[in-house]
Amino acid sequence: MNRIESVASFLVDAAIVEHALPRPCPCDFGPDDRYRLEEAIGSGRDSFVYRATDKKLSSGGFPSKVAIKIHESGASTLAEAISARRVHHRNVVQVLDSGVAEGSTSYLVTELMPDGDLSGVSVPLPPRQAADLISQIASGVQALHNAGIVHGDLKPANILLAEDGTPKIADFDLASRDTEVRYGGNYAFVSPEVIRCALTPPAPPADIYALGGLLYYLLTGQVPNGSSPAAVRARLTNPTDPPRPAIQRDIDHICRRALAYCIEDRYHSAGELESDVTDWLSSKPLPWTKPSTTRRLILWTRRRPFKATALLIALVVLAFGAAWYGRHLEYLAVEAQMELNRDRQAVAIAQQKVDESNARLRRYFEMLASSGLLSPSSRRRGYIMPAMVWLGWLTKTPLLDANGSTLLWSVRMQHLEMLVALLREQGHLDHVDARLAQFYLAALYIESGEYDNAGSTLTESLVQWQSDLATADPVYAAIDAMALIVDVAHQIEEGRITVDTGIRSVERLLSVLSTEGDRDEAVRLLELTRDQLKEHGIPPS
């Protein structure tokens, strides 16, 4: 290059630089010089951003620091201000003022973010830090969408950082553009459908794609659409698999779903993306990834490390305890075997105990035989022993004492009355246990002379038996016999018949039942009543 060309080149470059330079700082700006511009801190496509002081709101040594975005080209910031002020969210930059100054120069005043933006952060970030930032940004994007605003240009430079590190979405320039203006965002984070339909303004899925791109960028330090024009073109024009950060299974799934080529395969909302990222930060499983049982267990241990540690310690203790106990049992078995082999006396003692037990059983059965309860000719064999066994099992009360004697009538009746009352309270009188209990209780009432109680019990019992038994069943014969006894007793008490007449009524039924088989119970009750009437008339109730 010769000298003339060098001078010409310098003059052209100087003219361009002079046109592009920001305002000299410090200087006053705005209506009535309300703002004092202190330093240029950023620039956009046709604007500069300055750190400034709002002199009107500053007082007493407490300056009100703000950020002012000035469009030197004369583009209006009113629409951007209106879009931004529709949202009040901790992750969206707050717009404080807007207007036009110095003719056609428009400006937008926002809260000052002194820590710069995400483009100045060293990436890649630790996965949890990156996920926490994306969770907050997604919350702000959902607030924008709820207000009917699509940002359309989410990128690191448009995510400002507050002093405490809170990310805040800024630059709503594209969100306020006319729908006929071609897309002018950053192609590193733009979604495929926006590129295919450049005349159509971005929709919420485009912001979700950009959120996935920001997550990918923070995790890997690389932009999702590729680092070369060819890679960007291939990514945005051809359906390809979403890029994978290769960090961890679930966060990879989240990133790939947000960056899906087809809108239908992406998250349905920024809030849904935020929820999944929050769950990942909390070590909760993502149901749509179909995690295995092992995966769920691993995540549970991460969420509950203290409980998992306690459970592990408990399992180890149980394992050692079981092992020790097993060894202890083996030791006891060996010791017992050695003891038996060494001392034959233990075997003799054990045999002696068995012989004593058998002897007690023999004495018990001899006692039963002497009482006639086991005699084939005994009329009570078909009633007393089965009933005693049934009642003892049902009430869980031994009805034979150590000497083999049966308990008193009053004790047996007390157990039966308690049983029937309990079954009646529970609504179980239709059960066979209730019927047997009422049947046996009525018989005991008759034998003890409590005819009124016997009558009411028979009436209640008969209703239950009639639902299942045939009319020829032997139970009805016993019930008829008990009913006759109760009726005869009542008539004698009321003086309507004599004792002799009552005895004849009993004997008539007795003669009928004696000729029929399988009526032992009814016959026994009638004979018992006849004998009582002959000796004492009506037993005192």
PEVEN-V924031 format. One record per pair of residues at least 12 apart in sequence whose C-alpha atoms are under 10 Angstrom apart, sorted by the first residue. I is the first residue (numbers start at 1). J is the second residue. D is the distance in whole Angstrom. If there is no record, write none. Layout:
i = <I/I>
j = <J/J>
d = <D/D>
This chain:
i = <19/20/20/20/20/21/21/22/22/22/22/22/22/22/22/22/22/22/23/23/23/23/23/23/23/23/24/24/24/24/25/25/25/25/25/25/25/26/26/26/26/26/27/27/28/28/28/29/29/29/29/29/29/30/30/30/30/30/30/30/30/31/31/31/31/32/32/33/33/33/33/34/34/34/34/34/35/35/35/35/35/35/35/35/35/35/35/35/36/36/36/36/36/36/36/36/36/37/37/37/37/37/37/37/37/37/38/38/38/38/38/39/39/39/40/40/40/40/41/41/41/41/41/42/42/42/43/43/43/44/44/44/44/44/44/45/45/45/45/46/46/46/46/46/46/47/47/47/47/47/47/47/47/47/48/48/48/48/48/48/49/49/49/49/49/49/49/49/50/50/50/50/50/50/50/51/51/51/51/51/51/51/51/51/51/52/52/52/52/52/52/52/53/53/53/53/53/54/54/54/54/64/64/65/65/65/65/65/66/66/66/66/66/66/66/66/67/67/67/67/67/67/67/67/67/68/68/68/68/68/68/68/68/68/68/69/69/69/69/69/69/69/70/70/70/70/70/70/70/70/70/71/71/71/71/71/71/72/72/72/72/72/73/73/73/74/74/74/74/74/74/74/74/75/75/75/75/75/76/76/76/76/76/76/76/76/76/77/77/77/77/77/77/77/77/77/77/77/78/78/78/78/78/78/78/78/79/79/79/79/79/79/79/80/80/80/80/80/80/80/80/80/80/81/81/81/81/81/81/81/81/81/81/81/81/81/81/82/82/82/82/83/83/83/83/83/83/83/83/83/83/83/84/84/84/84/84/84/84/84/84/84/84/84/84/85/86/86/86/86/86/87/87/87/87/87/87/87/87/88/88/88/88/89/89/89/89/89/89/89/89/90/90/90/90/90/90/90/90/90/91/91/91/91/91/91/91/91/91/91/91/91/91/91/91/91/92/92/92/92/92/92/92/92/92/92/92/92/92/92/92/93/93/93/93/93/93/93/93/93/93/93/93/93/93/93/94/94/94/94/94/94/94/95/95/95/95/95/96/96/96/96/97/97/97/98/110/111/112/112/112/112/113/113/113/113/113/113/113/113/113/114/114/114/114/115/115/115/115/115/115/115/115/116/116/116/116/116/116/116/116/116/117/117/117/117/117/117/117/117/117/117/117/117/117/118/118/118/118/118/118/118/118/118/118/118/118/119/119/119/119/119/119/119/120/120/120/120/121/121/121/122/122/123/123/123/123/123/123/124/124/124/124/124/124/124/125/125/125/125/125/125/126/126/126/126/127/127/127/127/127/127/127/127/128/128/128/128/128/129/129/129/130/130/130/130/130/130/130/131/131/131/131/131/131/131/131/131/131/131/132/132/132/132/132/132/132/132/133/133/133/133/133/133/133/133/133/134/134/134/134/134/134/134/134/134/134/135/135/135/135/135/135/135/135/135/135/135/135/136/136/136/136/136/136/136/137/137/137/137/137/137/137/137/137/137/138/138/138/138/138/138/138/138/138/138/138/138/138/139/139/139/139/139/139/140/140/140/140/140/140/141/141/141/141/141/141/141/141/141/141/141/142/142/142/142/142/142/142/142/142/143/143/144/144/144/144/145/145/145/145/145/145/148/148/149/149/149/149/149/150/150/150/150/150/150/150/150/150/150/150/151/151/151/151/151/151/151/151/151/151/151/151/151/151/152/152/152/152/152/152/152/152/152/152/152/152/152/152/152/152/152/152/152/152/152/152/152/152/153/153/153/153/153/153/153/153/153/153/153/153/153/153/153/153/153/154/154/154/154/154/154/154/154/154/154/154/154/154/154/154/154/154/155/155/155/155/155/155/155/155/155/155/155/155/155/155/155/156/156/156/156/156/156/157/157/157/158/158/158/159/159/173/174/174/175/175/177/178/179/179/179/179/180/180/180/180/181/181/181/181/182/182/182/182/182/182/182/183/183/183/183/183/183/183/184/185/186/187/187/187/187/187/187/187/187/188/188/188/188/188/188/188/188/188/188/188/188/188/189/189/189/189/189/189/189/189/189/189/189/189/189/189/189/190/190/190/190/190/190/190/190/190/190/191/191/191/191/191/191/191/191/191/191/191/191/191/191/191/191/192/192/192/192/192/192/192/192/192/192/192/192/192/192/192/193/193/193/193/193/193/193/194/194/195/195/195/196/196/204/204/204/204/205/205/205/205/205/205/205/205/205/205/206/206/206/206/207/207/207/208/208/208/208/208/208/208/208/208/208/208/208/208/209/209/209/209/209/209/209/209/209/209/209/209/210/210/210/211/211/211/211/211/211/212/212/212/212/212/212/212/212/212/212/212/212/212/213/213/213/213/213/213/214/215/215/215/215/215/215/215/215/216/216/216/216/216/216/216/216/216/216/216/216/217/218/219/219/219/219/219/219/220/220/220/220/221/222/223/224/224/224/224/224/225/225/225/226/235/236/237/238/239/239/239/240/240/240/241/241/241/241/242/242/242/242/242/242/242/243/243/243/243/243/244/244/244/249/250/250/250/250/250/250/250/250/250/250/251/251/251/251/251/253/253/253/253/254/254/254/254/254/254/254/254/254/255/255/257/258/258/280/281/282/282/282/282/283/283/283/283/283/283/283/283/284/284/284/284/284/284/285/285/285/285/360/360/361/363/363/364/364/364/364/365/366/367/367/367/368/368/368/371/373/379/379/379/379/380/380/380/381/381/382/382/382/382/383/383/383/383/384/384/384/387/387/387/388/388/388/388/388/390/390/390/391/391/391/391/391/391/391/391/392/392/394/394/394/394/394/395/395/395/395/395/396/397/397/399/399/409/409/409/409/410/410/410/412/412/412/413/413/413/413/413/413/413/413/414/415/415/416/416/416/416/416/416/416/416/417/417/417/419/419/419/419/420/420/420/420/420/420/420/420/421/422/423/429/429/429/429/430/430/430/430/430/430/431/431/432/432/434/434/435/435/435/435/435/435/435/435/436/436/437/437/438/438/438/438/438/438/438/438/439/439/439/439/439/439/439/439/439/439/439/440/441/441/441/441/442/442/442/442/442/442/442/442/442/442/443/443/443/443/443/443/443/443/444/445/445/445/446/446/446/446/446/446/446/446/446/446/447/447/447/447/447/448/448/448/449/449/449/449/449/449/449/449/450/450/450/450/450/451/451/451/451/451/451/451/451/451/451/451/451/452/452/452/452/452/453/453/454/454/454/454/455/455/455/455/455/455/455/458/458/458/458/458/459/459/461/462/462/462/462/465/473/473/474/474/474/474/474/474/474/475/475/475/475/476/476/477/477/477/477/477/477/477/477/478/478/478/478/478/478/478/478/478/479/479/480/480/481/481/481/481/481/481/481/481/481/481/482/482/482/482/484/484/484/484/484/485/485/485/485/485/485/485/485/486/487/488/488/488/488/488/488/489/489/489/489/489/489/490/492/492/493/493/498/499/499/499/499/499/499/500/500/500/500/502/502/502/502/502/502/503/503/503/503/503/503/503/503/503/504/505/506/506/506/506/506/506/506/507/507/507/507/507/509/509/509/510/510/510/510/510/510/510/511/513>
j = <72/46/47/48/72/40/48/39/40/41/42/43/47/48/49/50/70/72/37/38/39/40/48/50/70/72/37/38/39/40/37/38/39/40/50/51/52/38/39/40/51/52/39/52/52/53/55/52/54/68/101/102/107/98/99/100/101/102/105/106/107/99/100/101/102/56/101/54/55/56/101/53/54/55/56/57/51/52/53/54/55/56/57/64/65/66/68/109/50/51/52/53/54/55/65/66/68/49/50/51/52/53/54/66/67/68/50/51/52/53/67/51/52/67/52/67/68/69/67/68/69/114/116/69/116/157/69/70/71/69/70/71/157/171/173/71/173/184/185/70/71/72/73/74/75/69/70/71/72/73/74/75/106/107/68/69/70/71/72/107/67/68/69/70/71/107/108/109/66/67/68/69/70/109/112/65/66/67/68/69/109/111/112/113/114/64/65/66/67/68/109/112/65/66/67/68/112/66/67/68/109/111/112/110/111/112/113/114/95/96/109/110/111/112/113/114/95/96/108/109/110/111/112/113/114/95/96/97/98/107/108/109/110/111/112/98/106/107/108/109/110/171/98/99/100/101/105/106/107/108/109/100/104/105/106/107/108/102/104/105/106/107/104/105/106/100/101/102/103/104/105/106/107/100/104/105/106/107/98/99/100/104/105/106/107/108/173/98/99/100/105/106/107/108/109/172/173/176/97/98/99/100/106/107/108/176/98/172/173/175/176/177/178/95/98/108/171/172/173/174/175/176/177/94/95/96/97/98/99/107/108/109/110/171/172/173/176/95/98/172/176/95/144/147/148/149/150/151/172/173/175/176/96/110/144/147/149/151/169/170/171/172/173/175/176/97/143/144/147/148/149/140/143/144/145/146/147/148/149/140/143/144/147/139/140/141/142/143/144/168/169/136/137/139/140/143/166/167/168/169/136/137/138/139/140/141/143/159/160/161/162/166/167/168/169/170/136/137/139/140/141/143/144/159/160/166/167/168/169/170/171/110/111/112/113/140/159/160/161/162/167/168/169/170/171/172/109/110/111/112/168/169/170/108/109/110/111/170/108/109/110/111/109/110/111/110/170/162/160/161/162/163/159/160/161/162/163/165/166/167/168/160/161/162/163/160/161/162/163/164/165/166/167/157/158/159/160/161/162/163/165/167/155/156/157/158/159/160/161/162/165/167/168/169/170/133/155/156/157/158/159/160/161/167/168/214/218/155/156/157/158/159/160/218/156/157/160/161/156/161/218/218/221/217/218/219/220/221/222/216/217/218/219/220/221/222/215/217/218/219/220/221/218/219/220/247/215/218/219/220/247/248/251/281/219/251/277/280/281/218/219/281/214/215/216/217/218/219/220/214/215/216/218/219/251/274/277/278/280/281/166/167/215/274/277/278/280/281/159/165/166/167/168/214/215/218/277/167/211/212/214/215/218/273/274/277/278/167/211/215/270/271/273/274/275/276/277/278/281/166/167/168/169/274/277/278/154/159/166/167/168/169/211/214/270/274/169/207/208/211/212/269/270/271/272/273/274/275/277/270/271/272/273/274/275/167/168/169/270/271/274/154/168/169/204/207/208/211/269/270/271/274/204/207/208/269/270/271/272/273/274/270/271/169/175/204/270/203/204/207/269/270/271/175/204/172/175/176/203/204/172/174/175/176/201/202/203/204/205/206/207/169/170/171/172/173/174/175/176/202/203/204/206/207/210/171/172/173/174/175/176/177/183/184/185/186/189/190/191/194/201/202/203/204/205/206/207/208/210/170/171/172/173/174/175/183/184/185/186/187/189/190/202/206/207/210/169/170/171/172/174/185/186/189/190/206/207/208/209/210/211/213/214/169/170/185/186/187/188/189/190/207/210/211/213/214/217/223/169/189/213/214/217/218/169/170/171/170/171/172/171/214/185/201/202/201/202/201/201/199/200/201/202/198/199/200/201/198/199/200/201/194/195/197/198/199/200/201/195/197/198/199/200/201/202/198/202/210/223/224/225/226/229/232/233/236/210/213/214/222/223/224/225/226/227/228/229/232/236/206/207/209/210/211/212/213/214/217/223/224/225/226/232/259/202/206/207/209/210/213/224/225/232/236/205/206/207/208/209/210/213/225/235/236/237/259/260/261/262/263/206/209/225/232/233/235/236/237/238/239/259/260/261/262/263/205/206/236/237/261/262/263/206/236/233/236/237/236/237/263/268/269/270/258/259/262/263/264/266/267/268/269/270/258/259/263/266/258/269/270/257/258/259/260/263/266/267/268/269/270/271/272/273/224/255/256/257/258/259/260/261/263/266/267/270/224/258/259/255/258/259/270/273/274/224/242/243/254/255/256/257/258/259/260/266/267/273/225/243/255/256/258/259/255/245/251/252/254/255/256/258/259/243/244/245/246/247/251/252/254/255/256/258/259/245/245/245/246/247/251/252/255/244/245/246/247/245/245/243/242/243/244/245/259/242/243/259/243/261/261/261/261/260/261/262/260/261/262/256/259/260/261/255/256/257/258/259/260/261/255/256/257/259/260/256/257/259/289/276/277/279/280/283/284/285/286/289/291/276/277/280/281/286/276/286/288/289/266/267/273/274/276/277/280/286/289/273/277/273/270/273/299/303/299/300/302/303/296/298/299/300/301/302/303/304/296/298/299/300/302/303/297/298/299/300/402/403/404/403/404/402/403/404/405/404/404/403/404/405/385/404/405/405/385/520/521/523/524/520/521/524/520/521/518/519/520/521/440/520/521/524/406/440/521/436/437/440/400/406/407/412/440/433/436/437/412/415/416/419/433/436/437/440/412/415/415/416/419/433/437/412/415/416/418/419/415/412/415/411/412/444/445/447/448/444/445/448/440/441/444/437/440/441/442/443/444/445/448/441/437/441/434/436/437/438/440/441/442/444/437/438/441/433/434/437/438/433/434/435/436/437/438/441/457/434/434/437/460/461/463/464/461/463/464/465/467/468/464/465/464/465/461/464/457/458/460/461/462/463/464/465/461/465/457/461/454/456/457/458/459/460/461/462/454/457/458/460/461/462/465/475/478/479/482/457/453/454/457/458/454/455/456/457/458/459/461/479/482/483/457/458/478/479/482/521/522/525/525/457/482/541/482/483/485/486/489/525/528/529/539/541/525/528/529/532/539/539/540/541/486/489/529/532/538/539/540/541/486/489/539/540/541/482/483/485/486/487/488/489/490/538/539/540/541/486/487/489/490/541/486/541/482/483/485/486/482/483/484/485/486/487/490/479/480/482/483/486/479/483/479/475/476/479/480/479/518/519/516/517/518/519/520/521/522/518/519/521/522/519/522/509/513/518/519/520/521/522/523/513/519/520/521/522/523/524/525/526/521/522/509/522/506/509/510/513/521/522/523/524/525/526/522/525/526/529/502/505/506/509/526/502/503/505/506/525/526/529/530/529/502/501/502/503/505/506/538/502/529/533/537/538/539/538/537/538/537/538/537/530/533/534/536/537/538/530/533/534/537/529/530/533/534/537/538/526/527/529/530/531/532/533/534/537/530/530/523/525/526/527/529/530/533/523/526/527/529/530/522/523/526/522/523/524/525/526/527/530/523/526>
d = <10/9/10/10/9/10/9/9/7/10/10/9/9/7/9/9/10/9/8/10/9/8/9/9/10/10/9/9/8/9/6/5/6/8/9/10/10/5/7/10/10/9/9/9/9/10/10/9/10/10/8/9/10/10/8/8/5/8/10/9/8/9/8/6/9/10/10/9/8/10/10/9/6/6/6/9/10/6/6/5/6/8/10/10/10/9/9/10/10/9/5/5/7/7/10/10/10/10/6/6/4/7/9/10/9/8/7/6/5/8/10/5/7/10/9/10/9/10/9/10/10/9/8/9/9/9/8/9/10/9/10/9/10/9/10/9/10/9/10/9/6/7/6/9/8/7/5/4/6/8/9/9/10/9/8/6/5/7/8/10/7/6/4/6/9/9/9/10/8/6/5/6/8/10/9/7/6/5/7/9/10/10/7/9/9/8/6/5/6/7/9/9/5/6/8/9/10/7/9/10/9/10/9/10/8/6/10/10/10/9/7/6/5/5/8/10/10/10/8/6/5/6/5/8/9/10/10/9/9/7/6/5/6/9/9/9/8/5/5/6/8/9/10/10/9/9/7/6/4/7/9/10/9/6/5/6/9/10/8/5/7/9/8/7/9/9/10/10/9/5/5/6/9/10/8/8/7/9/10/9/8/8/8/6/8/9/10/7/7/9/10/6/6/6/10/9/8/9/10/7/7/9/8/8/8/9/10/9/8/9/5/8/10/9/9/8/8/5/6/8/7/5/8/10/7/9/8/7/9/9/7/9/9/10/8/9/9/9/9/10/8/10/9/9/9/7/9/9/7/9/7/7/10/10/8/10/9/10/10/8/9/7/10/9/9/10/10/8/7/9/9/9/7/6/10/9/7/10/9/9/8/9/10/9/6/10/10/7/9/9/10/9/10/9/7/10/8/9/7/9/6/6/9/7/5/8/9/9/9/9/10/7/6/4/6/9/10/8/9/6/8/9/8/9/9/10/8/5/5/7/10/7/7/9/9/10/9/8/10/10/9/5/6/5/9/10/9/6/6/9/9/9/9/7/6/4/7/9/8/5/5/7/5/7/10/9/9/10/9/9/8/10/10/6/6/5/7/10/10/9/9/9/7/6/6/7/5/6/6/9/8/10/10/9/10/9/6/6/8/9/10/10/10/7/6/7/5/4/5/9/10/8/9/10/10/10/8/5/6/8/6/6/7/8/10/9/9/8/5/5/8/8/9/10/8/8/10/10/9/10/9/9/8/8/6/7/7/5/9/9/7/5/5/5/4/8/10/9/6/6/8/8/8/7/10/10/9/8/6/9/7/9/8/9/9/10/10/9/7/9/9/9/9/7/9/9/6/6/10/10/7/10/8/8/8/9/6/8/8/7/10/10/10/9/8/8/10/8/10/9/8/7/10/10/9/9/10/9/7/9/7/6/9/9/7/8/10/10/9/9/9/9/8/5/8/9/6/7/9/8/7/8/10/8/10/10/10/8/9/6/7/7/8/10/9/8/10/9/8/7/10/9/5/7/9/7/6/9/9/7/6/10/9/6/9/9/8/7/9/9/10/9/10/8/9/8/8/9/9/6/8/10/9/10/10/7/5/6/9/10/9/9/9/10/10/9/10/9/7/9/9/8/10/10/9/9/6/9/9/8/9/8/6/9/9/7/6/6/9/8/7/9/9/8/6/8/6/5/9/8/9/8/9/7/10/10/8/9/6/6/10/10/9/9/7/9/10/8/10/9/8/5/8/8/10/7/6/10/8/10/8/8/8/6/8/9/8/5/6/9/8/8/9/9/8/8/8/9/9/9/10/8/8/7/8/9/7/9/9/6/7/9/8/9/10/9/7/10/8/7/9/10/7/8/8/7/10/10/10/9/10/7/9/9/10/9/9/5/6/9/9/10/10/9/9/9/8/8/8/7/7/5/9/9/6/7/8/9/7/8/8/10/10/9/6/5/8/8/8/9/6/7/8/7/8/9/10/10/10/10/8/10/10/8/10/9/9/8/10/10/6/7/5/7/8/10/10/7/10/9/9/7/5/8/9/6/8/9/7/7/7/10/10/10/9/7/8/7/6/9/9/8/10/8/8/5/8/9/6/7/9/9/9/7/10/8/9/8/10/9/8/9/9/10/10/8/4/6/8/9/10/9/7/8/9/9/8/8/9/8/8/8/7/9/9/7/8/8/7/10/9/8/8/9/10/10/6/9/8/8/8/8/9/10/10/9/10/10/9/8/10/6/8/10/10/8/7/8/7/6/10/10/8/10/9/10/9/5/5/7/9/9/8/9/10/9/8/8/9/7/8/8/9/10/8/10/10/8/5/7/8/5/5/9/10/10/9/8/9/8/9/8/7/9/9/9/10/9/7/10/9/10/8/8/6/10/10/10/9/10/6/9/10/9/9/10/7/9/8/10/10/10/10/6/9/9/10/9/10/9/7/9/9/8/9/9/10/10/9/8/10/9/9/6/8/9/7/10/8/9/7/7/8/5/8/9/6/6/7/8/6/10/8/9/6/10/9/10/9/9/10/7/10/10/8/7/8/9/9/7/7/9/10/10/9/10/8/9/9/7/10/7/7/9/9/9/9/9/9/9/8/9/10/9/10/8/7/9/9/5/7/9/6/6/9/8/10/6/7/9/7/10/10/7/9/10/10/10/9/9/9/7/6/9/9/10/8/7/9/10/7/9/10/7/7/8/9/7/8/8/7/9/10/10/10/7/7/9/8/6/9/10/10/10/9/9/8/8/9/10/9/10/9/9/9/8/9/8/10/9/9/8/9/9/10/10/10/9/8/9/10/7/8/9/7/10/10/8/9/8/7/9/9/8/9/10/9/10/8/8/10/9/6/9/10/7/8/10/9/10/9/9/10/6/8/8/6/10/10/8/8/7/9/8/7/9/9/6/9/10/7/7/9/10/9/9/10/9/8/10/7/9/9/6/8/9/10/8/10/9/9/8/9/10/10/9/6/9/10/7/7/9/10/10/9/9/10/6/7/10/8/6/9/9/8/7/10/7/9/10/9/9/8/10/10/9/8/8/9/5/8/9/6/6/10/9/9/8/10/10/9/9/9/7/9/10/8/10/9/10/10/7/10/8/8/10/8/9/8/10/10/8/8/8/9/9/8/9/8/9/9/9/10/8/5/6/5/9/10/9/8/5/9/9/8/5/9/10/7/8/10/10/10/7/8/10/9/8/9/10/10/8/8/10/7/8/7/10/9/6/8/10/7/9/8/7/10/9/9/9/10/8/8/10/10/9/10/10/9/7/6/9/9/8/10/8/9/8/10/9/10/8/10/7/10/8/6/9/10/7/9/6/4/8/9/8/9/10/8/9/8/8/8/8/9/9/6/8/10/7/7/7/7/8/10/10/8/7/9/9/9/10/9/7/9/7/7/9/10/9/9/6/8/8/8/9/8/10/9/9/7/9/9/9/8/10/8/9/10/7/8/9/6/8/10/8/8/9/10/9/8/10/9/10/10/10/8/6/9/10/7/8/9/9/9/10/10/6/8/8/7/10/10/8/8/10/7/9/9/8/8/6/9/9/6/8/9/9/10>
